[in-house]
Amino acid sequence: MSGSQRNDGRRVAVKEASVRDALAGGARELESEEERVLRILHGVGAEPGLPLEAKASGEVLESLRRMEVELLKRYRAHLDRPRPRPSETKDRIVRALRRKL
């Protein structure tokens, strides 16, 4: 029911802007789960500058940070791997095959 609500068996259009304004004004009264459900139901995204809540802390957070650092190192190593050099022999073979077609 994205963008609409049921009202006595009828579908009533709900404007995304009005829902966004209502959530912005009353978001402090809602718990994070309730706000998330309302945003999902009505297809309203959060503001881009909104800070994210920390869902992990302590040992779990440190484990996630170590994994992130390890993945970043692996990604950079992947980017820095040696690239194959162009080969004259390969180019000659490819040109010969193209002439045959």
Biopython code that builds the backbone (N, CA, C, O; Angstrom):
import numpy as np
from Bio.PDB.StructureBuilder import StructureBuilder

atoms = [
    (1, "MET", "N", (0.826, -1.198, 0.000)),
    (1, "MET", "CA", (0.000, 0.000, 0.000)),
    (1, "MET", "C", (0.863, 1.252, 0.000)),
    (1, "MET", "O", (0.533, 2.224, 0.680)),
    (2, "SER", "N", (1.922, 1.250, -0.720)),
    (2, "SER", "CA", (2.798, 2.406, -0.758)),
    (2, "SER", "C", (2.071, 3.617, -1.324)),
    (2, "SER", "O", (1.526, 3.572, -2.427)),
    (3, "GLY", "N", (2.071, 4.697, -0.554)),
    (3, "GLY", "CA", (1.466, 5.922, -1.041)),
    (3, "GLY", "C", (-0.034, 6.017, -0.848)),
    (3, "GLY", "O", (-0.640, 6.993, -1.291)),
    (4, "SER", "N", (-0.658, 5.039, -0.204)),
    (4, "SER", "CA", (-2.101, 5.115, 0.014)),
    (4, "SER", "C", (-2.460, 4.405, 1.308)),
    (4, "SER", "O", (-1.671, 3.625, 1.841)),
    (5, "GLN", "N", (-3.641, 4.679, 1.801)),
    (5, "GLN", "CA", (-4.155, 4.031, 2.998)),
    (5, "GLN", "C", (-5.568, 3.567, 2.724)),
    (5, "GLN", "O", (-6.249, 4.113, 1.856)),
    (6, "ARG", "N", (-6.015, 2.559, 3.461)),
    (6, "ARG", "CA", (-7.401, 2.113, 3.345)),
    (6, "ARG", "C", (-8.242, 2.869, 4.372)),
    (6, "ARG", "O", (-7.853, 3.011, 5.531)),
    (7, "ASN", "N", (-9.384, 3.343, 3.929)),
    (7, "ASN", "CA", (-10.284, 4.086, 4.796)),
    (7, "ASN", "C", (-11.690, 3.562, 4.532)),
    (7, "ASN", "O", (-12.306, 3.939, 3.535)),
    (8, "ASP", "N", (-12.205, 2.707, 5.398)),
    (8, "ASP", "CA", (-13.536, 2.104, 5.247)),
    (8, "ASP", "C", (-13.671, 1.382, 3.904)),
    (8, "ASP", "O", (-14.692, 1.512, 3.228)),
    (9, "GLY", "N", (-12.654, 0.633, 3.523)),
    (9, "GLY", "CA", (-12.703, -0.125, 2.279)),
    (9, "GLY", "C", (-12.355, 0.669, 1.045)),
    (9, "GLY", "O", (-12.276, 0.093, -0.040)),
    (10, "ARG", "N", (-12.143, 1.972, 1.161)),
    (10, "ARG", "CA", (-11.768, 2.800, 0.014)),
    (10, "ARG", "C", (-10.290, 3.125, 0.126)),
    (10, "ARG", "O", (-9.733, 3.210, 1.220)),
    (11, "ARG", "N", (-9.678, 3.302, -1.014)),
    (11, "ARG", "CA", (-8.281, 3.719, -1.018)),
    (11, "ARG", "C", (-8.237, 5.247, -1.070)),
    (11, "ARG", "O", (-8.837, 5.873, -1.944)),
    (12, "VAL", "N", (-7.523, 5.819, -0.129)),
    (12, "VAL", "CA", (-7.381, 7.265, -0.066)),
    (12, "VAL", "C", (-5.912, 7.590, -0.281)),
    (12, "VAL", "O", (-5.051, 7.101, 0.451)),
    (13, "ALA", "N", (-5.624, 8.404, -1.271)),
    (13, "ALA", "CA", (-4.244, 8.758, -1.588)),
    (13, "ALA", "C", (-3.648, 9.588, -0.468)),
    (13, "ALA", "O", (-4.288, 10.501, 0.054)),
    (14, "VAL", "N", (-2.426, 9.267, -0.109)),
    (14, "VAL", "CA", (-1.700, 10.020, 0.906)),
    (14, "VAL", "C", (-0.491, 10.636, 0.218)),
    (14, "VAL", "O", (0.294, 9.932, -0.417)),
    (15, "LYS", "N", (-0.347, 11.915, 0.342)),
    (15, "LYS", "CA", (0.770, 12.594, -0.296)),
    (15, "LYS", "C", (2.047, 12.327, 0.482)),
    (15, "LYS", "O", (2.083, 12.418, 1.709)),
    (16, "GLU", "N", (3.094, 11.995, -0.266)),
    (16, "GLU", "CA", (4.374, 11.675, 0.350)),
    (16, "GLU", "C", (4.920, 12.851, 1.151)),
    (16, "GLU", "O", (5.510, 12.658, 2.214)),
    (17, "ALA", "N", (4.727, 14.054, 0.652)),
    (17, "ALA", "CA", (5.240, 15.246, 1.336)),
    (17, "ALA", "C", (4.558, 15.434, 2.687)),
    (17, "ALA", "O", (5.211, 15.809, 3.661)),
    (18, "SER", "N", (3.249, 15.176, 2.757)),
    (18, "SER", "CA", (2.557, 15.356, 4.037)),
    (18, "SER", "C", (3.020, 14.321, 5.058)),
    (18, "SER", "O", (3.141, 14.629, 6.243)),
    (19, "VAL", "N", (3.279, 13.099, 4.602)),
    (19, "VAL", "CA", (3.781, 12.067, 5.518)),
    (19, "VAL", "C", (5.185, 12.436, 5.979)),
    (19, "VAL", "O", (5.518, 12.284, 7.155)),
    (20, "ARG", "N", (6.012, 12.925, 5.048)),
    (20, "ARG", "CA", (7.379, 13.325, 5.404)),
    (20, "ARG", "C", (7.349, 14.457, 6.432)),
    (20, "ARG", "O", (8.125, 14.448, 7.388)),
    (21, "ASP", "N", (6.452, 15.435, 6.236)),
    (21, "ASP", "CA", (6.343, 16.550, 7.183)),
    (21, "ASP", "C", (5.875, 16.068, 8.547)),
    (21, "ASP", "O", (6.369, 16.525, 9.578)),
    (22, "ALA", "N", (4.912, 15.137, 8.550)),
    (22, "ALA", "CA", (4.403, 14.614, 9.814)),
    (22, "ALA", "C", (5.489, 13.841, 10.557)),
    (22, "ALA", "O", (5.606, 13.947, 11.778)),
    (23, "LEU", "N", (6.276, 13.069, 9.825)),
    (23, "LEU", "CA", (7.353, 12.318, 10.464)),
    (23, "LEU", "C", (8.443, 13.248, 10.972)),
    (23, "LEU", "O", (9.027, 13.004, 12.028)),
    (24, "ALA", "N", (8.719, 14.306, 10.231)),
    (24, "ALA", "CA", (9.745, 15.254, 10.668)),
    (24, "ALA", "C", (9.303, 15.968, 11.939)),
    (24, "ALA", "O", (10.117, 16.211, 12.830)),
    (25, "GLY", "N", (8.029, 16.303, 12.027)),
    (25, "GLY", "CA", (7.538, 17.012, 13.206)),
    (25, "GLY", "C", (7.331, 16.118, 14.408)),
    (25, "GLY", "O", (7.622, 16.516, 15.536)),
    (26, "GLY", "N", (6.828, 14.904, 14.181)),
    (26, "GLY", "CA", (6.510, 14.019, 15.301)),
    (26, "GLY", "C", (7.470, 12.871, 15.470)),
    (26, "GLY", "O", (7.175, 11.926, 16.201)),
    (27, "ALA", "N", (8.609, 12.927, 14.815)),
    (27, "ALA", "CA", (9.557, 11.811, 14.877)),
    (27, "ALA", "C", (10.124, 11.628, 16.268)),
    (27, "ALA", "O", (10.533, 10.523, 16.624)),
    (28, "ARG", "N", (10.159, 12.678, 17.058)),
    (28, "ARG", "CA", (10.724, 12.560, 18.394)),
    (28, "ARG", "C", (9.786, 11.803, 19.334)),
    (28, "ARG", "O", (10.220, 11.281, 20.360)),
    (29, "GLU", "N", (8.513, 11.746, 18.988)),
    (29, "GLU", "CA", (7.551, 11.033, 19.820)),
    (29, "GLU", "C", (7.506, 9.542, 19.484)),
    (29, "GLU", "O", (7.056, 8.731, 20.294)),
    (30, "LEU", "N", (7.972, 9.189, 18.292)),
    (30, "LEU", "CA", (7.950, 7.797, 17.848)),
    (30, "LEU", "C", (9.250, 7.098, 18.203)),
    (30, "LEU", "O", (10.313, 7.717, 18.257)),
    (31, "GLU", "N", (9.148, 5.790, 18.445)),
    (31, "GLU", "CA", (10.360, 4.997, 18.601)),
    (31, "GLU", "C", (10.938, 4.742, 17.223)),
    (31, "GLU", "O", (10.251, 4.918, 16.217)),
    (32, "SER", "N", (12.186, 4.333, 17.169)),
    (32, "SER", "CA", (12.841, 4.155, 15.873)),
    (32, "SER", "C", (12.159, 3.070, 15.043)),
    (32, "SER", "O", (12.068, 3.205, 13.822)),
    (33, "GLU", "N", (11.679, 1.999, 15.674)),
    (33, "GLU", "CA", (10.977, 0.929, 14.945)),
    (33, "GLU", "C", (9.684, 1.449, 14.326)),
    (33, "GLU", "O", (9.372, 1.141, 13.175)),
    (34, "GLU", "N", (8.929, 2.244, 15.098)),
    (34, "GLU", "CA", (7.658, 2.781, 14.594)),
    (34, "GLU", "C", (7.897, 3.730, 13.417)),
    (34, "GLU", "O", (7.182, 3.688, 12.416)),
    (35, "GLU", "N", (8.911, 4.583, 13.552)),
    (35, "GLU", "CA", (9.211, 5.513, 12.472)),
    (35, "GLU", "C", (9.637, 4.757, 11.219)),
    (35, "GLU", "O", (9.226, 5.112, 10.115)),
    (36, "ARG", "N", (10.452, 3.723, 11.377)),
    (36, "ARG", "CA", (10.914, 2.933, 10.238)),
    (36, "ARG", "C", (9.745, 2.269, 9.525)),
    (36, "ARG", "O", (9.704, 2.244, 8.295)),
    (37, "VAL", "N", (8.787, 1.727, 10.291)),
    (37, "VAL", "CA", (7.618, 1.076, 9.700)),
    (37, "VAL", "C", (6.791, 2.086, 8.912)),
    (37, "VAL", "O", (6.347, 1.787, 7.803)),
    (38, "LEU", "N", (6.578, 3.275, 9.468)),
    (38, "LEU", "CA", (5.812, 4.302, 8.756)),
    (38, "LEU", "C", (6.509, 4.735, 7.476)),
    (38, "LEU", "O", (5.863, 4.932, 6.447)),
    (39, "ARG", "N", (7.819, 4.883, 7.540)),
    (39, "ARG", "CA", (8.561, 5.272, 6.339)),
    (39, "ARG", "C", (8.454, 4.197, 5.259)),
    (39, "ARG", "O", (8.300, 4.516, 4.080)),
    (40, "ILE", "N", (8.535, 2.933, 5.652)),
    (40, "ILE", "CA", (8.437, 1.828, 4.692)),
    (40, "ILE", "C", (7.042, 1.756, 4.100)),
    (40, "ILE", "O", (6.891, 1.591, 2.889)),
    (41, "LEU", "N", (6.031, 1.877, 4.927)),
    (41, "LEU", "CA", (4.649, 1.776, 4.439)),
    (41, "LEU", "C", (4.306, 2.853, 3.423)),
    (41, "LEU", "O", (3.582, 2.601, 2.460)),
    (42, "HIS", "N", (4.826, 4.052, 3.641)),
    (42, "HIS", "CA", (4.462, 5.178, 2.779)),
    (42, "HIS", "C", (5.540, 5.522, 1.755)),
    (42, "HIS", "O", (5.371, 6.458, 0.973)),
    (43, "GLY", "N", (6.637, 4.783, 1.750)),
    (43, "GLY", "CA", (7.686, 5.023, 0.771)),
    (43, "GLY", "C", (8.398, 6.346, 0.950)),
    (43, "GLY", "O", (8.795, 6.983, -0.026)),
    (44, "VAL", "N", (8.560, 6.757, 2.188)),
    (44, "VAL", "CA", (9.207, 8.032, 2.481)),
    (44, "VAL", "C", (10.608, 7.748, 3.001)),
    (44, "VAL", "O", (10.775, 7.017, 3.977)),
    (45, "GLY", "N", (11.612, 8.322, 2.353)),
    (45, "GLY", "CA", (12.992, 8.144, 2.793)),
    (45, "GLY", "C", (13.340, 9.132, 3.891)),
    (45, "GLY", "O", (12.642, 10.122, 4.106)),
    (46, "ALA", "N", (14.432, 8.843, 4.579)),
    (46, "ALA", "CA", (14.916, 9.744, 5.619)),
    (46, "ALA", "C", (15.728, 10.862, 4.984)),
    (46, "ALA", "O", (16.156, 10.751, 3.836)),
    (47, "GLU", "N", (15.940, 11.934, 5.729)),
    (47, "GLU", "CA", (16.734, 13.038, 5.232)),
    (47, "GLU", "C", (18.170, 12.572, 5.042)),
    (47, "GLU", "O", (18.655, 11.739, 5.808)),
    (48, "PRO", "N", (18.859, 13.101, 4.023)),
    (48, "PRO", "CA", (20.231, 12.651, 3.764)),
    (48, "PRO", "C", (21.209, 12.943, 4.900)),
    (48, "PRO", "O", (22.152, 12.177, 5.096)),
    (49, "GLY", "N", (21.015, 14.014, 5.646)),
    (49, "GLY", "CA", (21.944, 14.388, 6.704)),
    (49, "GLY", "C", (21.655, 13.737, 8.045)),
    (49, "GLY", "O", (22.328, 14.038, 9.031)),
    (50, "LEU", "N", (20.672, 12.855, 8.104)),
    (50, "LEU", "CA", (20.275, 12.229, 9.360)),
    (50, "LEU", "C", (21.352, 11.271, 9.846)),
    (50, "LEU", "O", (21.764, 10.393, 9.088)),
    (51, "PRO", "N", (21.828, 11.409, 11.093)),
    (51, "PRO", "CA", (22.859, 10.494, 11.586)),
    (51, "PRO", "C", (22.277, 9.096, 11.814)),
    (51, "PRO", "O", (21.131, 8.956, 12.241)),
    (52, "LEU", "N", (23.071, 8.074, 11.529)),
    (52, "LEU", "CA", (22.639, 6.698, 11.721)),
    (52, "LEU", "C", (22.858, 6.282, 13.162)),
    (52, "LEU", "O", (23.817, 6.708, 13.806)),
    (53, "GLU", "N", (21.965, 5.451, 13.659)),
    (53, "GLU", "CA", (22.120, 4.922, 15.004)),
    (53, "GLU", "C", (23.168, 3.829, 15.004)),
    (53, "GLU", "O", (23.290, 3.076, 14.039)),
    (54, "ALA", "N", (23.918, 3.743, 16.078)),
    (54, "ALA", "CA", (24.889, 2.654, 16.213)),
    (54, "ALA", "C", (24.146, 1.413, 16.687)),
    (54, "ALA", "O", (23.549, 1.418, 17.763)),
    (55, "LYS", "N", (24.182, 0.358, 15.894)),
    (55, "LYS", "CA", (23.491, -0.876, 16.259)),
    (55, "LYS", "C", (24.426, -1.848, 16.964)),
    (55, "LYS", "O", (23.965, -2.795, 17.601)),
    (56, "ALA", "N", (25.732, -1.627, 16.861)),
    (56, "ALA", "CA", (26.700, -2.509, 17.494)),
    (56, "ALA", "C", (27.570, -1.696, 18.440)),
    (56, "ALA", "O", (27.771, -0.497, 18.248)),
    (57, "SER", "N", (28.080, -2.365, 19.461)),
    (57, "SER", "CA", (28.974, -1.695, 20.391)),
    (57, "SER", "C", (29.905, -2.731, 21.005)),
    (57, "SER", "O", (29.665, -3.935, 20.915)),
    (58, "GLY", "N", (30.957, -2.250, 21.621)),
    (58, "GLY", "CA", (31.875, -3.131, 22.318)),
    (58, "GLY", "C", (32.656, -4.048, 21.389)),
    (58, "GLY", "O", (33.190, -3.613, 20.369)),
    (59, "GLU", "N", (32.713, -5.314, 21.754)),
    (59, "GLU", "CA", (33.499, -6.305, 21.015)),
    (59, "GLU", "C", (32.978, -6.500, 19.587)),
    (59, "GLU", "O", (33.763, -6.687, 18.657)),
    (60, "VAL", "N", (31.661, -6.457, 19.419)),
    (60, "VAL", "CA", (31.074, -6.636, 18.086)),
    (60, "VAL", "C", (31.486, -5.487, 17.171)),
    (60, "VAL", "O", (31.820, -5.713, 16.008)),
    (61, "LEU", "N", (31.465, -4.265, 17.679)),
    (61, "LEU", "CA", (31.858, -3.101, 16.886)),
    (61, "LEU", "C", (33.323, -3.189, 16.486)),
    (61, "LEU", "O", (33.672, -2.891, 15.344)),
    (62, "GLU", "N", (34.185, -3.595, 17.414)),
    (62, "GLU", "CA", (35.609, -3.744, 17.096)),
    (62, "GLU", "C", (35.824, -4.832, 16.050)),
    (62, "GLU", "O", (36.670, -4.684, 15.168)),
    (63, "SER", "N", (35.075, -5.910, 16.139)),
    (63, "SER", "CA", (35.175, -6.984, 15.155)),
    (63, "SER", "C", (34.766, -6.483, 13.775)),
    (63, "SER", "O", (35.416, -6.798, 12.778)),
    (64, "LEU", "N", (33.687, -5.700, 13.718)),
    (64, "LEU", "CA", (33.244, -5.131, 12.445)),
    (64, "LEU", "C", (34.287, -4.180, 11.874)),
    (64, "LEU", "O", (34.514, -4.172, 10.664)),
    (65, "ARG", "N", (34.919, -3.389, 12.714)),
    (65, "ARG", "CA", (35.956, -2.466, 12.241)),
    (65, "ARG", "C", (37.160, -3.228, 11.696)),
    (65, "ARG", "O", (37.722, -2.839, 10.672)),
    (66, "ARG", "N", (37.566, -4.319, 12.374)),
    (66, "ARG", "CA", (38.685, -5.127, 11.877)),
    (66, "ARG", "C", (38.357, -5.740, 10.526)),
    (66, "ARG", "O", (39.201, -5.771, 9.631)),
    (67, "MET", "N", (37.106, -6.236, 10.377)),
    (67, "MET", "CA", (36.694, -6.811, 9.098)),
    (67, "MET", "C", (36.711, -5.748, 8.002)),
    (67, "MET", "O", (37.132, -6.018, 6.877)),
    (68, "GLU", "N", (36.252, -4.543, 8.330)),
    (68, "GLU", "CA", (36.227, -3.467, 7.345)),
    (68, "GLU", "C", (37.635, -3.108, 6.892)),
    (68, "GLU", "O", (37.865, -2.902, 5.701)),
    (69, "VAL", "N", (38.576, -3.030, 7.824)),
    (69, "VAL", "CA", (39.959, -2.713, 7.485)),
    (69, "VAL", "C", (40.551, -3.815, 6.616)),
    (69, "VAL", "O", (41.239, -3.526, 5.637)),
    (70, "GLU", "N", (40.292, -5.077, 6.962)),
    (70, "GLU", "CA", (40.806, -6.201, 6.185)),
    (70, "GLU", "C", (40.237, -6.194, 4.763)),
    (70, "GLU", "O", (40.971, -6.417, 3.801)),
    (71, "LEU", "N", (38.944, -5.940, 4.629)),
    (71, "LEU", "CA", (38.331, -5.876, 3.300)),
    (71, "LEU", "C", (38.894, -4.728, 2.471)),
    (71, "LEU", "O", (39.103, -4.880, 1.267)),
    (72, "LEU", "N", (39.140, -3.594, 3.095)),
    (72, "LEU", "CA", (39.715, -2.454, 2.385)),
    (72, "LEU", "C", (41.122, -2.787, 1.894)),
    (72, "LEU", "O", (41.483, -2.451, 0.766)),
    (73, "LYS", "N", (41.921, -3.451, 2.740)),
    (73, "LYS", "CA", (43.266, -3.856, 2.330)),
    (73, "LYS", "C", (43.203, -4.814, 1.145)),
    (73, "LYS", "O", (43.959, -4.664, 0.185)),
    (74, "ARG", "N", (42.313, -5.792, 1.207)),
    (74, "ARG", "CA", (42.180, -6.755, 0.110)),
    (74, "ARG", "C", (41.726, -6.075, -1.173)),
    (74, "ARG", "O", (42.202, -6.413, -2.256)),
    (75, "TYR", "N", (40.812, -5.124, -1.059)),
    (75, "TYR", "CA", (40.315, -4.414, -2.233)),
    (75, "TYR", "C", (41.433, -3.603, -2.882)),
    (75, "TYR", "O", (41.579, -3.607, -4.104)),
    (76, "ARG", "N", (42.219, -2.912, -2.066)),
    (76, "ARG", "CA", (43.332, -2.127, -2.617)),
    (76, "ARG", "C", (44.377, -3.035, -3.261)),
    (76, "ARG", "O", (44.945, -2.692, -4.298)),
    (77, "ALA", "N", (44.633, -4.199, -2.644)),
    (77, "ALA", "CA", (45.573, -5.153, -3.235)),
    (77, "ALA", "C", (45.035, -5.653, -4.577)),
    (77, "ALA", "O", (45.797, -5.857, -5.521)),
    (78, "HIS", "N", (43.735, -5.845, -4.652)),
    (78, "HIS", "CA", (43.113, -6.284, -5.900)),
    (78, "HIS", "C", (43.295, -5.233, -6.994)),
    (78, "HIS", "O", (43.560, -5.571, -8.148)),
    (79, "LEU", "N", (43.154, -3.967, -6.631)),
    (79, "LEU", "CA", (43.308, -2.888, -7.612)),
    (79, "LEU", "C", (44.751, -2.728, -8.056)),
    (79, "LEU", "O", (45.007, -2.338, -9.195)),
    (80, "ASP", "N", (45.704, -3.026, -7.170)),
    (80, "ASP", "CA", (47.112, -2.825, -7.466)),
    (80, "ASP", "C", (47.771, -4.027, -8.139)),
    (80, "ASP", "O", (48.977, -3.996, -8.382)),
    (81, "ARG", "N", (47.029, -5.072, -8.444)),
    (81, "ARG", "CA", (47.638, -6.256, -9.055)),
    (81, "ARG", "C", (48.188, -5.911, -10.435)),
    (81, "ARG", "O", (47.685, -5.000, -11.093)),
    (82, "PRO", "N", (49.209, -6.625, -10.873)),
    (82, "PRO", "CA", (49.804, -6.309, -12.179)),
    (82, "PRO", "C", (48.845, -6.610, -13.315)),
    (82, "PRO", "O", (48.163, -7.635, -13.322)),
    (83, "ARG", "N", (48.806, -5.719, -14.253)),
    (83, "ARG", "CA", (47.949, -5.871, -15.432)),
    (83, "ARG", "C", (48.740, -6.582, -16.528)),
    (83, "ARG", "O", (49.952, -6.388, -16.626)),
    (84, "PRO", "N", (48.093, -7.392, -17.347)),
    (84, "PRO", "CA", (48.806, -8.039, -18.447)),
    (84, "PRO", "C", (49.255, -7.008, -19.481)),
    (84, "PRO", "O", (48.534, -6.060, -19.791)),
    (85, "ARG", "N", (50.452, -7.214, -20.001)),
    (85, "ARG", "CA", (51.001, -6.294, -21.000)),
    (85, "ARG", "C", (50.551, -6.729, -22.390)),
    (85, "ARG", "O", (50.344, -7.917, -22.636)),
    (86, "PRO", "N", (50.403, -5.790, -23.274)),
    (86, "PRO", "CA", (50.046, -6.176, -24.642)),
    (86, "PRO", "C", (51.175, -6.984, -25.281)),
    (86, "PRO", "O", (52.353, -6.663, -25.129)),
    (87, "SER", "N", (50.795, -8.011, -25.981)),
    (87, "SER", "CA", (51.758, -8.900, -26.610)),
    (87, "SER", "C", (51.671, -8.764, -28.128)),
    (87, "SER", "O", (50.584, -8.759, -28.705)),
    (88, "GLU", "N", (52.842, -8.653, -28.762)),
    (88, "GLU", "CA", (52.850, -8.547, -30.219)),
    (88, "GLU", "C", (52.329, -9.825, -30.862)),
    (88, "GLU", "O", (51.610, -9.784, -31.860)),
    (89, "THR", "N", (52.704, -10.964, -30.274)),
    (89, "THR", "CA", (52.258, -12.251, -30.813)),
    (89, "THR", "C", (50.747, -12.369, -30.742)),
    (89, "THR", "O", (50.100, -12.795, -31.700)),
    (90, "LYS", "N", (50.193, -11.991, -29.606)),
    (90, "LYS", "CA", (48.747, -12.067, -29.437)),
    (90, "LYS", "C", (48.045, -11.130, -30.421)),
    (90, "LYS", "O", (47.049, -11.503, -31.041)),
    (91, "ASP", "N", (48.568, -9.919, -30.558)),
    (91, "ASP", "CA", (47.963, -8.969, -31.495)),
    (91, "ASP", "C", (47.993, -9.506, -32.926)),
    (91, "ASP", "O", (47.025, -9.352, -33.670)),
    (92, "ARG", "N", (49.103, -10.133, -33.308)),
    (92, "ARG", "CA", (49.224, -10.682, -34.647)),
    (92, "ARG", "C", (48.206, -11.806, -34.874)),
    (92, "ARG", "O", (47.611, -11.900, -35.947)),
    (93, "ILE", "N", (48.009, -12.652, -33.863)),
    (93, "ILE", "CA", (47.036, -13.751, -33.966)),
    (93, "ILE", "C", (45.620, -13.204, -34.087)),
    (93, "ILE", "O", (44.832, -13.674, -34.907)),
    (94, "VAL", "N", (45.301, -12.206, -33.263)),
    (94, "VAL", "CA", (43.960, -11.617, -33.287)),
    (94, "VAL", "C", (43.684, -10.971, -34.637)),
    (94, "VAL", "O", (42.590, -11.130, -35.179)),
    (95, "ARG", "N", (44.660, -10.241, -35.198)),
    (95, "ARG", "CA", (44.473, -9.628, -36.510)),
    (95, "ARG", "C", (44.256, -10.684, -37.577)),
    (95, "ARG", "O", (43.416, -10.504, -38.459)),
    (96, "ALA", "N", (45.007, -11.796, -37.514)),
    (96, "ALA", "CA", (44.852, -12.866, -38.504)),
    (96, "ALA", "C", (43.477, -13.493, -38.406)),
    (96, "ALA", "O", (42.860, -13.800, -39.426)),
    (97, "LEU", "N", (42.985, -13.688, -37.180)),
    (97, "LEU", "CA", (41.647, -14.274, -37.011)),
    (97, "LEU", "C", (40.556, -13.332, -37.508)),
    (97, "LEU", "O", (39.561, -13.778, -38.079)),
    (98, "ARG", "N", (40.739, -12.042, -37.294)),
    (98, "ARG", "CA", (39.744, -11.079, -37.777)),
    (98, "ARG", "C", (39.687, -11.045, -39.304)),
    (98, "ARG", "O", (38.613, -10.887, -39.885)),
    (99, "ARG", "N", (40.841, -11.193, -39.949)),
    (99, "ARG", "CA", (40.859, -11.210, -41.420)),
    (99, "ARG", "C", (40.129, -12.433, -41.947)),
    (99, "ARG", "O", (39.502, -12.369, -43.004)),
    (100, "LYS", "N", (40.198, -13.545, -41.226)),
    (100, "LYS", "CA", (39.521, -14.764, -41.675)),
    (100, "LYS", "C", (38.006, -14.603, -41.611)),
    (100, "LYS", "O", (37.293, -15.195, -42.421)),
    (101, "LEU", "N", (37.511, -13.826, -40.680)),
    (101, "LEU", "CA", (36.067, -13.653, -40.541)),
    (101, "LEU", "C", (35.628, -12.634, -41.520)),
    (101, "LEU", "O", (34.441, -12.316, -41.591)),
]
sb = StructureBuilder()
sb.init_structure("model")
sb.init_model(0)
sb.init_chain("A")
sb.init_seg("    ")
for serial, (resi, resn, name, xyz) in enumerate(atoms, 1):
    if name == "N":
        sb.init_residue(resn, " ", resi, " ")
    sb.init_atom(name, np.array(xyz, "f"), 0.0, 1.0, " ", f" {name:<3s}", serial, name[0])
structure = sb.get_structure()
